[in-house]
Amino acid sequence: MEKIHSNAAGIDIGSTKVFIGTKDGVVQSFGTFTIDFRLAAEYLKEKQVETVAMEATGVYWVILYDILVEAGFDVWLVDGRQTKQVPGRKTDVKDCSWIQELHSFGLLNRCFVVEGDLKELRSYQRLREDHIRSSSMHINLMQKALIEMNIRLPEVLSQIQGKTGIALIEAILSGERDKMALLSLCHISIQKNKKEEVLKALEGYYTEAGLFALRQAYHAHFFYKKQIEECDEKIQQALQKINNDDEIKETEGPRKPIRHNKPNVKNLGGHLLKIFGGRDAGVLSGFTDYSWLQIFSEVGDDLLRWPTEKHFTSWLGLSPGQNDSGKRKRRVRKGRPRVGQIFRKIAQSLLESKYLALGAFGRRIRSRKGAPVAIKAVARKLAIQYWRLMVKGSIYVEQGIAHYEELVKAQKKRLLNKLALELDIQLSP
C-alpha cells in the first residue's frame, strides 16, 4: 500500500499520560497538564510532523486538540472503533504506533469537530439540556414525596410544576393544612371543574420526613431553573456574537409555538434565519425554533461537510446498517450522535399526528415493523428534508395525509396491475 501521509504521528490519550508515535517507530510519553501538551507540540515540530491522528477519548482530547491546531498541525480526531487492535496488541505504546500506521496509509476517517463561536454555543446548549434533565428528576422527586404523604396532586393536576401546583406546594411547605384554603390557590377553572377531586387529593397524611423530602426537591428544582435562565443569557450572547452583533429584525408572522422548555432568547427565530440566509427550518414538520437551535448547535450551518443526504443520515446513525454475512444478519450496536437523537425525538412526536403525511407514513411502518423502526424511518426522512433545505434550498411543503394516501393508493394500483399482467388476469374497476 502507498503511504498517503508521509509525516504522520499517532497519539493515544489517557487520563494521566499521552503517548506519541512517529514514523521512525519511536514512542514518547508526556503528562496531561497544559505545559506537557505544549511540550508535546514542540516535540512534534522537532520530528517534522505535519498531520496527527488521535482517538476521541472522553473529554481528554479537547485541550490537546486545540493546542495542536493552534500550533499549525493538521489534526484528525478519529473514532476509536476504527483503530481496534488485533489480539495481543493492546497497550498504550502499541496503540499510538498502530494509530500512526493506519493514519499514514489513509485508513482513518476524520470526525466532525465544531470550532469557534459554534463550539461555545454548543457548550451552553448541552449544559442547558443537562440542567433540564436534572430539573425533571427533582420534579419526579416532588411527586414521590407528595405520594408518600398520600397527597394525590399528580392525579388531579396535569403537571405539578405548573402555576397551581407550585402554589400548592409552597403553601404546604409554609404550614398550610386547611383544604379549602389550599383549594382557593388553584386556578378558577380547576376550582370549578375539579373541586371535589382536589379536596380529596389534599387529604394527606403529613410526615416530617415527607415534608423534608418535598422541600429539598422543591429548592433543587428552582435552583436548576435559575441555572437554565443563566444558560439562556449565554445562548443569547453567543447568537449575537455569531451574527456579529448586528441588529436582528423581528420575524414576519408568528413562529411555531415551543411547548416545552422554551428558551428565554429574544427573537430566536430571527437569529437563526439570519445565520442560514433566510432558509427556514420551521417549514418542516415537527420543527420549532428550539429544535432548530439544538440541531444548529451540533452540526453548524455548513451541511456541505456531508456531500450527500446519504452521508448525512449515515453520520446521524439513521441509515439501515449493512452487516449481513451469507444468510446471517448481524445486529451491530453503534453509537448514536446526539443530533441523531434530536431527529428521533421530533419523529416520535409526529407518529401520533392526525394531519401530517409523515405521521401517516410512520404509523404504516409501525404496524408492520414496530415503533423503533418507524421512529428511525421518520427521523431519516426528516434529516433528508433538513439537508435538502439547507444545502439545495428545496422548498418543502407539508401536503397532509390526504395527499400521502393518494400516493400510497397509486403505488398499490401499479403493483396490482403488474401482478395482474404476470398472472394474465383481466382487472375491472
DRENTORVEX-544644 format. One record per residue (C-alpha): residue in three letters; x, y, z; residue number from 1. Coordinates in nm, 2 decimals. Layout:
<sites>
@code ALA; x X; y Y; z Z; pos NUM
...
</sites>
This chain:
<sites>
@code MET; x 0.00; y 0.00; z 0.00; pos 1
@code GLU; x 0.11; y 0.35; z -0.07; pos 2
@code LYS; x 0.15; y 0.59; z 0.22; pos 3
@code ILE; x -0.08; y 0.89; z 0.20; pos 4
@code HIS; x 0.06; y 1.09; z 0.49; pos 5
@code SER; x 0.44; y 1.06; z 0.50; pos 6
@code ASN; x 0.50; y 1.28; z 0.81; pos 7
@code ALA; x 0.22; y 1.15; z 1.03; pos 8
@code ALA; x 0.20; y 1.08; z 1.40; pos 9
@code GLY; x -0.04; y 0.89; z 1.62; pos 10
@code ILE; x -0.14; y 0.98; z 1.98; pos 11
@code ASP; x -0.30; y 0.76; z 2.24; pos 12
@code ILE; x -0.46; y 0.98; z 2.51; pos 13
@code GLY; x -0.52; y 0.87; z 2.87; pos 14
@code SER; x -0.62; y 1.05; z 3.19; pos 15
@code THR; x -0.26; y 1.08; z 3.32; pos 16
@code LYS; x -0.04; y 1.03; z 3.01; pos 17
@code VAL; x -0.04; y 1.07; z 2.64; pos 18
@code PHE; x 0.18; y 0.85; z 2.41; pos 19
@code ILE; x 0.30; y 0.98; z 2.07; pos 20
@code GLY; x 0.42; y 0.75; z 1.80; pos 21
@code THR; x 0.61; y 0.88; z 1.49; pos 22
@code LYS; x 0.72; y 0.73; z 1.16; pos 23
@code ASP; x 1.06; y 0.63; z 1.29; pos 24
@code GLY; x 0.90; y 0.39; z 1.54; pos 25
@code VAL; x 0.99; y 0.60; z 1.85; pos 26
@code VAL; x 0.73; y 0.64; z 2.12; pos 27
@code GLN; x 0.75; y 0.93; z 2.36; pos 28
@code SER; x 0.52; y 0.99; z 2.66; pos 29
@code PHE; x 0.40; y 1.32; z 2.81; pos 30
@code GLY; x 0.19; y 1.42; z 3.10; pos 31
@code THR; x -0.16; y 1.57; z 3.07; pos 32
@code PHE; x -0.10; y 1.91; z 3.22; pos 33
@code THR; x -0.12; y 2.21; z 2.98; pos 34
@code ILE; x 0.26; y 2.26; z 2.99; pos 35
@code ASP; x 0.31; y 1.90; z 2.89; pos 36
@code PHE; x 0.07; y 1.94; z 2.60; pos 37
@code ARG; x 0.28; y 2.24; z 2.48; pos 38
@code LEU; x 0.60; y 2.04; z 2.51; pos 39
@code ALA; x 0.43; y 1.76; z 2.31; pos 40
@code ALA; x 0.35; y 2.02; z 2.03; pos 41
@code GLU; x 0.72; y 2.13; z 2.03; pos 42
@code TYR; x 0.83; y 1.76; z 2.01; pos 43
@code LEU; x 0.61; y 1.70; z 1.71; pos 44
@code LYS; x 0.76; y 2.01; z 1.54; pos 45
@code GLU; x 1.11; y 1.88; z 1.61; pos 46
@code LYS; x 1.01; y 1.55; z 1.44; pos 47
@code GLN; x 0.88; y 1.75; z 1.14; pos 48
@code VAL; x 0.53; y 1.60; z 1.18; pos 49
@code GLU; x 0.26; y 1.76; z 0.96; pos 50
@code THR; x -0.05; y 1.56; z 1.05; pos 51
@code VAL; x -0.16; y 1.40; z 1.37; pos 52
@code ALA; x -0.43; y 1.14; z 1.44; pos 53
@code MET; x -0.58; y 1.08; z 1.79; pos 54
@code GLU; x -0.88; y 0.89; z 1.93; pos 55
@code ALA; x -1.18; y 1.07; z 2.07; pos 56
@code THR; x -1.13; y 0.95; z 2.43; pos 57
@code GLY; x -1.39; y 1.11; z 2.66; pos 58
@code VAL; x -1.31; y 1.48; z 2.70; pos 59
@code TYR; x -0.93; y 1.43; z 2.75; pos 60
@code TRP; x -0.86; y 1.51; z 2.38; pos 61
@code VAL; x -1.03; y 1.86; z 2.38; pos 62
@code ILE; x -0.74; y 2.08; z 2.50; pos 63
@code LEU; x -0.47; y 1.88; z 2.33; pos 64
@code TYR; x -0.66; y 1.91; z 2.00; pos 65
@code ASP; x -0.69; y 2.29; z 2.04; pos 66
@code ILE; x -0.32; y 2.33; z 2.12; pos 67
@code LEU; x -0.21; y 2.12; z 1.83; pos 68
@code VAL; x -0.45; y 2.31; z 1.59; pos 69
@code GLU; x -0.32; y 2.64; z 1.72; pos 70
@code ALA; x 0.04; y 2.51; z 1.66; pos 71
@code GLY; x -0.04; y 2.46; z 1.29; pos 72
@code PHE; x -0.08; y 2.08; z 1.27; pos 73
@code ASP; x -0.34; y 1.90; z 1.06; pos 74
@code VAL; x -0.52; y 1.72; z 1.35; pos 75
@code TRP; x -0.75; y 1.42; z 1.28; pos 76
@code LEU; x -0.99; y 1.32; z 1.56; pos 77
@code VAL; x -1.09; y 0.96; z 1.48; pos 78
@code ASP; x -1.35; y 0.72; z 1.61; pos 79
@code GLY; x -1.19; y 0.46; z 1.84; pos 80
@code ARG; x -1.38; y 0.18; z 1.67; pos 81
@code GLN; x -1.17; y 0.24; z 1.36; pos 82
@code THR; x -0.85; y 0.15; z 1.54; pos 83
@code LYS; x -0.95; y -0.18; z 1.70; pos 84
@code GLN; x -0.65; y -0.39; z 1.77; pos 85
@code VAL; x -0.57; y -0.74; z 1.66; pos 86
@code PRO; x -0.52; y -0.98; z 1.96; pos 87
@code GLY; x -0.20; y -0.92; z 2.16; pos 88
@code ARG; x -0.15; y -0.56; z 2.06; pos 89
@code LYS; x -0.34; y -0.37; z 2.33; pos 90
@code THR; x -0.11; y -0.14; z 2.52; pos 91
@code ASP; x -0.09; y 0.24; z 2.52; pos 92
@code VAL; x 0.25; y 0.23; z 2.34; pos 93
@code LYS; x 0.14; y -0.01; z 2.07; pos 94
@code ASP; x -0.19; y 0.19; z 2.03; pos 95
@code CYS; x -0.02; y 0.51; z 1.93; pos 96
@code SER; x 0.21; y 0.33; z 1.69; pos 97
@code TRP; x -0.09; y 0.15; z 1.54; pos 98
@code ILE; x -0.28; y 0.48; z 1.50; pos 99
@code GLN; x 0.02; y 0.63; z 1.33; pos 100
@code GLU; x 0.05; y 0.35; z 1.09; pos 101
@code LEU; x -0.32; y 0.35; z 1.00; pos 102
@code HIS; x -0.32; y 0.73; z 0.95; pos 103
@code SER; x -0.01; y 0.72; z 0.73; pos 104
@code PHE; x -0.18; y 0.48; z 0.49; pos 105
@code GLY; x -0.50; y 0.70; z 0.49; pos 106
@code LEU; x -0.72; y 0.43; z 0.66; pos 107
@code LEU; x -0.88; y 0.66; z 0.92; pos 108
@code ASN; x -1.18; y 0.89; z 0.88; pos 109
@code ARG; x -1.18; y 1.23; z 1.04; pos 110
@code CYS; x -1.46; y 1.31; z 1.30; pos 111
@code PHE; x -1.66; y 1.62; z 1.28; pos 112
@code VAL; x -1.54; y 1.88; z 1.53; pos 113
@code VAL; x -1.71; y 2.21; z 1.59; pos 114
@code GLU; x -1.49; y 2.51; z 1.64; pos 115
@code GLY; x -1.50; y 2.88; z 1.73; pos 116
@code ASP; x -1.83; y 3.05; z 1.83; pos 117
@code LEU; x -2.03; y 2.75; z 1.74; pos 118
@code LYS; x -1.83; y 2.54; z 1.99; pos 119
@code GLU; x -1.92; y 2.80; z 2.26; pos 120
@code LEU; x -2.29; y 2.79; z 2.17; pos 121
@code ARG; x -2.29; y 2.41; z 2.18; pos 122
@code SER; x -2.13; y 2.41; z 2.52; pos 123
@code TYR; x -2.41; y 2.63; z 2.66; pos 124
@code GLN; x -2.68; y 2.44; z 2.48; pos 125
@code ARG; x -2.56; y 2.10; z 2.61; pos 126
@code LEU; x -2.53; y 2.24; z 2.96; pos 127
@code ARG; x -2.88; y 2.37; z 2.94; pos 128
@code GLU; x -3.01; y 2.02; z 2.84; pos 129
@code ASP; x -2.83; y 1.87; z 3.14; pos 130
@code HIS; x -3.00; y 2.12; z 3.37; pos 131
@code ILE; x -3.34; y 2.04; z 3.22; pos 132
@code ARG; x -3.28; y 1.67; z 3.29; pos 133
@code SER; x -3.18; y 1.75; z 3.65; pos 134
@code SER; x -3.48; y 1.97; z 3.70; pos 135
@code SER; x -3.71; y 1.69; z 3.56; pos 136
@code MET; x -3.56; y 1.45; z 3.81; pos 137
@code HIS; x -3.64; y 1.68; z 4.10; pos 138
@code ILE; x -4.00; y 1.73; z 3.97; pos 139
@code ASN; x -4.03; y 1.35; z 3.99; pos 140
@code LEU; x -3.89; y 1.36; z 4.35; pos 141
@code MET; x -4.15; y 1.62; z 4.44; pos 142
@code GLN; x -4.42; y 1.39; z 4.31; pos 143
@code LYS; x -4.27; y 1.10; z 4.50; pos 144
@code ALA; x -4.27; y 1.30; z 4.83; pos 145
@code LEU; x -4.63; y 1.40; z 4.78; pos 146
@code ILE; x -4.74; y 1.04; z 4.70; pos 147
@code GLU; x -4.56; y 0.92; z 5.01; pos 148
@code MET; x -4.78; y 1.15; z 5.22; pos 149
@code ASN; x -5.08; y 1.04; z 5.01; pos 150
@code ILE; x -5.13; y 1.39; z 4.87; pos 151
@code ARG; x -5.26; y 1.30; z 4.52; pos 152
@code LEU; x -5.19; y 1.62; z 4.33; pos 153
@code PRO; x -5.03; y 1.43; z 4.03; pos 154
@code GLU; x -5.37; y 1.26; z 3.98; pos 155
@code VAL; x -5.57; y 1.58; z 3.96; pos 156
@code LEU; x -5.32; y 1.83; z 3.81; pos 157
@code SER; x -5.17; y 1.79; z 3.46; pos 158
@code GLN; x -4.83; y 1.90; z 3.59; pos 159
@code ILE; x -4.73; y 1.98; z 3.95; pos 160
@code GLN; x -4.46; y 2.22; z 3.83; pos 161
@code GLY; x -4.73; y 2.45; z 3.68; pos 162
@code LYS; x -4.85; y 2.77; z 3.85; pos 163
@code THR; x -5.12; y 2.59; z 4.05; pos 164
@code GLY; x -4.90; y 2.30; z 4.16; pos 165
@code ILE; x -4.62; y 2.52; z 4.27; pos 166
@code ALA; x -4.86; y 2.75; z 4.47; pos 167
@code LEU; x -5.00; y 2.45; z 4.65; pos 168
@code ILE; x -4.65; y 2.30; z 4.73; pos 169
@code GLU; x -4.53; y 2.64; z 4.86; pos 170
@code ALA; x -4.84; y 2.67; z 5.08; pos 171
@code ILE; x -4.79; y 2.31; z 5.22; pos 172
@code LEU; x -4.43; y 2.38; z 5.29; pos 173
@code SER; x -4.52; y 2.70; z 5.47; pos 174
@code GLY; x -4.75; y 2.51; z 5.71; pos 175
@code GLU; x -5.10; y 2.54; z 5.55; pos 176
@code ARG; x -5.32; y 2.24; z 5.61; pos 177
@code ASP; x -5.67; y 2.37; z 5.55; pos 178
@code LYS; x -5.81; y 2.21; z 5.24; pos 179
@code MET; x -6.04; y 2.50; z 5.15; pos 180
@code ALA; x -5.75; y 2.75; z 5.18; pos 181
@code LEU; x -5.54; y 2.53; z 4.96; pos 182
@code LEU; x -5.82; y 2.50; z 4.71; pos 183
@code SER; x -5.85; y 2.88; z 4.69; pos 184
@code LEU; x -5.49; y 2.88; z 4.55; pos 185
@code CYS; x -5.60; y 2.68; z 4.24; pos 186
@code HIS; x -5.69; y 2.83; z 3.91; pos 187
@code ILE; x -6.05; y 2.92; z 3.87; pos 188
@code SER; x -6.12; y 2.65; z 3.61; pos 189
@code ILE; x -5.98; y 2.38; z 3.85; pos 190
@code GLN; x -6.20; y 2.51; z 4.13; pos 191
@code LYS; x -6.50; y 2.50; z 3.90; pos 192
@code ASN; x -6.44; y 2.16; z 3.74; pos 193
@code LYS; x -6.23; y 1.96; z 3.98; pos 194
@code LYS; x -6.33; y 2.09; z 4.33; pos 195
@code GLU; x -6.42; y 1.75; z 4.48; pos 196
@code GLU; x -6.13; y 1.57; z 4.33; pos 197
@code VAL; x -5.88; y 1.84; z 4.46; pos 198
@code LEU; x -6.03; y 1.83; z 4.81; pos 199
@code LYS; x -5.99; y 1.45; z 4.82; pos 200
@code ALA; x -5.63; y 1.48; z 4.68; pos 201
@code LEU; x -5.53; y 1.73; z 4.95; pos 202
@code GLU; x -5.64; y 1.50; z 5.23; pos 203
@code GLY; x -5.29; y 1.39; z 5.31; pos 204
@code TYR; x -5.10; y 1.21; z 5.59; pos 205
@code TYR; x -4.83; y 1.46; z 5.66; pos 206
@code THR; x -4.49; y 1.33; z 5.79; pos 207
@code GLU; x -4.17; y 1.52; z 5.89; pos 208
@code ALA; x -3.96; y 1.30; z 5.65; pos 209
@code GLY; x -4.21; y 1.36; z 5.36; pos 210
@code LEU; x -4.21; y 1.73; z 5.41; pos 211
@code PHE; x -3.83; y 1.74; z 5.43; pos 212
@code ALA; x -3.80; y 1.54; z 5.10; pos 213
@code LEU; x -4.06; y 1.77; z 4.93; pos 214
@code ARG; x -3.87; y 2.09; z 5.05; pos 215
@code GLN; x -3.53; y 1.95; z 4.92; pos 216
@code ALA; x -3.68; y 1.86; z 4.58; pos 217
@code TYR; x -3.86; y 2.20; z 4.56; pos 218
@code HIS; x -3.55; y 2.40; z 4.62; pos 219
@code ALA; x -3.34; y 2.19; z 4.39; pos 220
@code HIS; x -3.59; y 2.23; z 4.11; pos 221
@code PHE; x -3.58; y 2.61; z 4.13; pos 222
@code PHE; x -3.20; y 2.60; z 4.16; pos 223
@code TYR; x -3.18; y 2.43; z 3.82; pos 224
@code LYS; x -3.44; y 2.67; z 3.68; pos 225
@code LYS; x -3.21; y 2.95; z 3.77; pos 226
@code GLN; x -2.92; y 2.77; z 3.60; pos 227
@code ILE; x -3.13; y 2.73; z 3.29; pos 228
@code GLU; x -3.20; y 3.10; z 3.28; pos 229
@code GLU; x -2.83; y 3.18; z 3.31; pos 230
@code CYS; x -2.76; y 2.94; z 3.02; pos 231
@code ASP; x -3.03; y 3.13; z 2.81; pos 232
@code GLU; x -2.85; y 3.45; z 2.87; pos 233
@code LYS; x -2.52; y 3.29; z 2.74; pos 234
@code ILE; x -2.70; y 3.15; z 2.44; pos 235
@code GLN; x -2.84; y 3.49; z 2.36; pos 236
@code GLN; x -2.49; y 3.64; z 2.38; pos 237
@code ALA; x -2.34; y 3.36; z 2.16; pos 238
@code LEU; x -2.60; y 3.41; z 1.89; pos 239
@code GLN; x -2.53; y 3.78; z 1.89; pos 240
@code LYS; x -2.16; y 3.71; z 1.85; pos 241
@code ILE; x -2.23; y 3.46; z 1.56; pos 242
@code ASN; x -2.43; y 3.73; z 1.39; pos 243
@code ASN; x -2.16; y 3.99; z 1.45; pos 244
@code ASP; x -2.38; y 4.18; z 1.70; pos 245
@code ASP; x -2.60; y 4.30; z 1.41; pos 246
@code GLU; x -2.95; y 4.42; z 1.49; pos 247
@code ILE; x -3.19; y 4.13; z 1.41; pos 248
@code LYS; x -3.52; y 4.22; z 1.26; pos 249
@code GLU; x -3.84; y 4.07; z 1.41; pos 250
@code THR; x -3.97; y 3.77; z 1.20; pos 251
@code GLU; x -4.28; y 3.83; z 0.99; pos 252
@code GLY; x -4.58; y 3.64; z 1.12; pos 253
@code PRO; x -4.60; y 3.41; z 1.42; pos 254
@code ARG; x -4.35; y 3.13; z 1.47; pos 255
@code LYS; x -4.44; y 2.77; z 1.57; pos 256
@code PRO; x -4.51; y 2.76; z 1.95; pos 257
@code ILE; x -4.25; y 2.59; z 2.17; pos 258
@code ARG; x -4.45; y 2.38; z 2.41; pos 259
@code HIS; x -4.17; y 2.25; z 2.64; pos 260
@code ASN; x -3.85; y 2.41; z 2.78; pos 261
@code LYS; x -3.88; y 2.72; z 2.58; pos 262
@code PRO; x -3.55; y 2.92; z 2.59; pos 263
@code ASN; x -3.57; y 3.28; z 2.70; pos 264
@code VAL; x -3.39; y 3.41; z 2.39; pos 265
@code LYS; x -3.51; y 3.72; z 2.23; pos 266
@code ASN; x -3.61; y 3.68; z 1.86; pos 267
@code LEU; x -3.46; y 3.33; z 1.84; pos 268
@code GLY; x -3.62; y 3.26; z 1.50; pos 269
@code GLY; x -3.48; y 3.59; z 1.36; pos 270
@code HIS; x -3.12; y 3.49; z 1.47; pos 271
@code LEU; x -3.15; y 3.15; z 1.31; pos 272
@code LEU; x -3.29; y 3.29; z 0.99; pos 273
@code LYS; x -3.01; y 3.54; z 0.96; pos 274
@code ILE; x -2.75; y 3.26; z 1.02; pos 275
@code PHE; x -2.90; y 3.04; z 0.75; pos 276
@code GLY; x -2.96; y 3.32; z 0.50; pos 277
@code GLY; x -3.34; y 3.31; z 0.52; pos 278
@code ARG; x -3.38; y 2.94; z 0.48; pos 279
@code ASP; x -3.64; y 2.85; z 0.74; pos 280
@code ALA; x -3.64; y 2.50; z 0.90; pos 281
@code GLY; x -3.97; y 2.59; z 1.06; pos 282
@code VAL; x -4.15; y 2.48; z 0.74; pos 283
@code LEU; x -4.05; y 2.12; z 0.82; pos 284
@code SER; x -4.29; y 1.90; z 1.01; pos 285
@code GLY; x -4.23; y 1.90; z 1.38; pos 286
@code PHE; x -3.96; y 2.17; z 1.38; pos 287
@code THR; x -3.97; y 2.46; z 1.62; pos 288
@code ASP; x -3.71; y 2.73; z 1.67; pos 289
@code TYR; x -3.58; y 2.54; z 1.98; pos 290
@code SER; x -3.53; y 2.21; z 1.80; pos 291
@code TRP; x -3.36; y 2.40; z 1.51; pos 292
@code LEU; x -3.13; y 2.57; z 1.77; pos 293
@code GLN; x -3.04; y 2.23; z 1.91; pos 294
@code ILE; x -2.95; y 2.09; z 1.56; pos 295
@code PHE; x -2.76; y 2.40; z 1.46; pos 296
@code SER; x -2.55; y 2.39; z 1.78; pos 297
@code GLU; x -2.45; y 2.03; z 1.69; pos 298
@code VAL; x -2.38; y 2.05; z 1.32; pos 299
@code GLY; x -2.35; y 2.42; z 1.23; pos 300
@code ASP; x -2.48; y 2.59; z 0.93; pos 301
@code ASP; x -2.25; y 2.43; z 0.66; pos 302
@code LEU; x -2.40; y 2.10; z 0.58; pos 303
@code LEU; x -2.18; y 2.06; z 0.27; pos 304
@code ARG; x -1.94; y 1.88; z 0.50; pos 305
@code TRP; x -2.16; y 1.58; z 0.41; pos 306
@code PRO; x -2.15; y 1.55; z 0.03; pos 307
@code THR; x -2.49; y 1.39; z 0.00; pos 308
@code GLU; x -2.80; y 1.34; z 0.21; pos 309
@code LYS; x -2.70; y 0.97; z 0.24; pos 310
@code HIS; x -2.37; y 1.07; z 0.40; pos 311
@code PHE; x -2.56; y 1.30; z 0.64; pos 312
@code THR; x -2.82; y 1.03; z 0.75; pos 313
@code SER; x -2.54; y 0.77; z 0.78; pos 314
@code TRP; x -2.34; y 1.00; z 1.01; pos 315
@code LEU; x -2.66; y 1.06; z 1.22; pos 316
@code GLY; x -2.70; y 0.69; z 1.27; pos 317
@code LEU; x -3.03; y 0.69; z 1.09; pos 318
@code SER; x -2.94; y 0.47; z 0.79; pos 319
@code PRO; x -3.01; y 0.10; z 0.78; pos 320
@code GLY; x -2.70; y -0.10; z 0.87; pos 321
@code GLN; x -2.53; y -0.34; z 0.62; pos 322
@code ASN; x -2.40; y -0.61; z 0.84; pos 323
@code ASP; x -2.51; y -0.93; z 0.66; pos 324
@code SER; x -2.27; y -1.22; z 0.61; pos 325
@code GLY; x -2.41; y -1.50; z 0.40; pos 326
@code LYS; x -2.75; y -1.59; z 0.54; pos 327
@code ARG; x -2.67; y -1.44; z 0.88; pos 328
@code LYS; x -2.79; y -1.10; z 0.97; pos 329
@code ARG; x -2.58; y -0.95; z 1.25; pos 330
@code ARG; x -2.71; y -0.67; z 1.47; pos 331
@code VAL; x -2.43; y -0.42; z 1.53; pos 332
@code ARG; x -2.49; y -0.17; z 1.80; pos 333
@code LYS; x -2.34; y 0.17; z 1.71; pos 334
@code GLY; x -2.30; y 0.49; z 1.90; pos 335
@code ARG; x -2.57; y 0.74; z 1.83; pos 336
@code PRO; x -2.47; y 1.11; z 1.77; pos 337
@code ARG; x -2.66; y 1.35; z 1.99; pos 338
@code VAL; x -2.81; y 1.53; z 1.69; pos 339
@code GLY; x -2.95; y 1.19; z 1.56; pos 340
@code GLN; x -3.14; y 1.16; z 1.89; pos 341
@code ILE; x -3.29; y 1.51; z 1.83; pos 342
@code PHE; x -3.43; y 1.40; z 1.50; pos 343
@code ARG; x -3.56; y 1.08; z 1.66; pos 344
@code LYS; x -3.74; y 1.29; z 1.93; pos 345
@code ILE; x -3.91; y 1.50; z 1.67; pos 346
@code ALA; x -4.01; y 1.19; z 1.48; pos 347
@code GLN; x -4.16; y 1.03; z 1.79; pos 348
@code SER; x -4.39; y 1.33; z 1.83; pos 349
@code LEU; x -4.50; y 1.31; z 1.47; pos 350
@code LEU; x -4.62; y 0.94; z 1.49; pos 351
@code GLU; x -4.95; y 1.04; z 1.66; pos 352
@code SER; x -5.02; y 1.34; z 1.42; pos 353
@code LYS; x -5.36; y 1.32; z 1.26; pos 354
@code TYR; x -5.29; y 1.57; z 0.99; pos 355
@code LEU; x -4.93; y 1.53; z 0.87; pos 356
@code ALA; x -4.81; y 1.29; z 0.60; pos 357
@code LEU; x -4.50; y 1.19; z 0.80; pos 358
@code GLY; x -4.73; y 1.07; z 1.08; pos 359
@code ALA; x -4.93; y 0.85; z 0.84; pos 360
@code PHE; x -4.61; y 0.71; z 0.70; pos 361
@code GLY; x -4.47; y 0.64; z 1.05; pos 362
@code ARG; x -4.79; y 0.46; z 1.16; pos 363
@code ARG; x -4.78; y 0.25; z 0.84; pos 364
@code ILE; x -4.42; y 0.14; z 0.92; pos 365
@code ARG; x -4.51; y 0.09; z 1.29; pos 366
@code SER; x -4.79; y -0.15; z 1.20; pos 367
@code ARG; x -4.55; y -0.38; z 1.01; pos 368
@code LYS; x -4.21; y -0.34; z 1.19; pos 369
@code GLY; x -4.28; y -0.19; z 1.53; pos 370
@code ALA; x -4.22; y 0.16; z 1.68; pos 371
@code PRO; x -3.84; y 0.17; z 1.70; pos 372
@code VAL; x -3.81; y 0.11; z 1.32; pos 373
@code ALA; x -4.09; y 0.35; z 1.25; pos 374
@code ILE; x -3.93; y 0.63; z 1.45; pos 375
@code LYS; x -3.59; y 0.57; z 1.28; pos 376
@code ALA; x -3.76; y 0.58; z 0.94; pos 377
@code VAL; x -3.94; y 0.91; z 1.01; pos 378
@code ALA; x -3.63; y 1.06; z 1.16; pos 379
@code ARG; x -3.43; y 0.97; z 0.84; pos 380
@code LYS; x -3.69; y 1.14; z 0.62; pos 381
@code LEU; x -3.68; y 1.45; z 0.84; pos 382
@code ALA; x -3.30; y 1.46; z 0.82; pos 383
@code ILE; x -3.31; y 1.43; z 0.44; pos 384
@code GLN; x -3.56; y 1.71; z 0.42; pos 385
@code TYR; x -3.34; y 1.93; z 0.65; pos 386
@code TRP; x -3.02; y 1.86; z 0.45; pos 387
@code ARG; x -3.20; y 1.94; z 0.12; pos 388
@code LEU; x -3.35; y 2.26; z 0.26; pos 389
@code MET; x -3.02; y 2.39; z 0.40; pos 390
@code VAL; x -2.80; y 2.28; z 0.10; pos 391
@code LYS; x -3.02; y 2.30; z -0.20; pos 392
@code GLY; x -3.28; y 2.54; z -0.08; pos 393
@code SER; x -3.55; y 2.29; z -0.18; pos 394
@code ILE; x -3.89; y 2.42; z -0.08; pos 395
@code TYR; x -4.07; y 2.16; z 0.14; pos 396
@code VAL; x -4.44; y 2.20; z 0.18; pos 397
@code GLU; x -4.64; y 1.96; z 0.40; pos 398
@code GLN; x -4.93; y 1.85; z 0.18; pos 399
@code GLY; x -5.11; y 1.65; z 0.45; pos 400
@code ILE; x -5.24; y 1.29; z 0.50; pos 401
@code ALA; x -5.48; y 1.30; z 0.20; pos 402
@code HIS; x -5.20; y 1.37; z -0.05; pos 403
@code TYR; x -4.99; y 1.09; z 0.11; pos 404
@code GLU; x -5.28; y 0.84; z 0.10; pos 405
@code GLU; x -5.33; y 0.92; z -0.27; pos 406
@code LEU; x -4.97; y 0.84; z -0.34; pos 407
@code VAL; x -4.99; y 0.51; z -0.15; pos 408
@code LYS; x -5.31; y 0.42; z -0.34; pos 409
@code ALA; x -5.14; y 0.49; z -0.67; pos 410
@code GLN; x -4.85; y 0.28; z -0.57; pos 411
@code LYS; x -5.08; y -0.01; z -0.48; pos 412
@code LYS; x -5.26; y 0.02; z -0.82; pos 413
@code ARG; x -4.93; y 0.00; z -1.00; pos 414
@code LEU; x -4.83; y -0.32; z -0.81; pos 415
@code LEU; x -5.18; y -0.47; z -0.87; pos 416
@code ASN; x -5.16; y -0.40; z -1.24; pos 417
@code LYS; x -4.81; y -0.55; z -1.25; pos 418
@code LEU; x -4.93; y -0.87; z -1.07; pos 419
@code ALA; x -5.23; y -0.90; z -1.30; pos 420
@code LEU; x -5.01; y -0.88; z -1.60; pos 421
@code GLU; x -4.79; y -1.16; z -1.47; pos 422
@code LEU; x -5.08; y -1.38; z -1.39; pos 423
@code ASP; x -5.27; y -1.30; z -1.72; pos 424
@code ILE; x -5.57; y -1.17; z -1.52; pos 425
@code GLN; x -5.81; y -0.90; z -1.65; pos 426
@code LEU; x -5.89; y -0.63; z -1.40; pos 427
@code SER; x -6.21; y -0.44; z -1.40; pos 428
@code PRO; x -6.29; y -0.13; z -1.19; pos 429
</sites>
